[in-house]
Amino acid sequence: MGSLSIWHWIIVIGVVLLLFGRGKISELMGDVAQGIKAFKKGMSDDDTSVAQSPAKAEPVKTIDHHAADTVAPQPETRKAS
């Protein structure tokens, strides 16, 4: 019951071909292939642009802290009565 025989696969493929037609499936596979090619091209463009362009150093933002300006509130302690 768990495994599918060759006859099951033939029937499934036949139903898919009847529903979508042969031309629709080939168009779909062509679109998928173009998408994969575009993705690979985009990834390789990113790799080459990072390797070719010098690393741009972003300016370092610093905040000056003064101990006298910021005093953290001390937690109140309860006195034993």
Residue pairs with C-beta under 8 A, 6 or more apart in sequence:
16 25
17 25
20 28
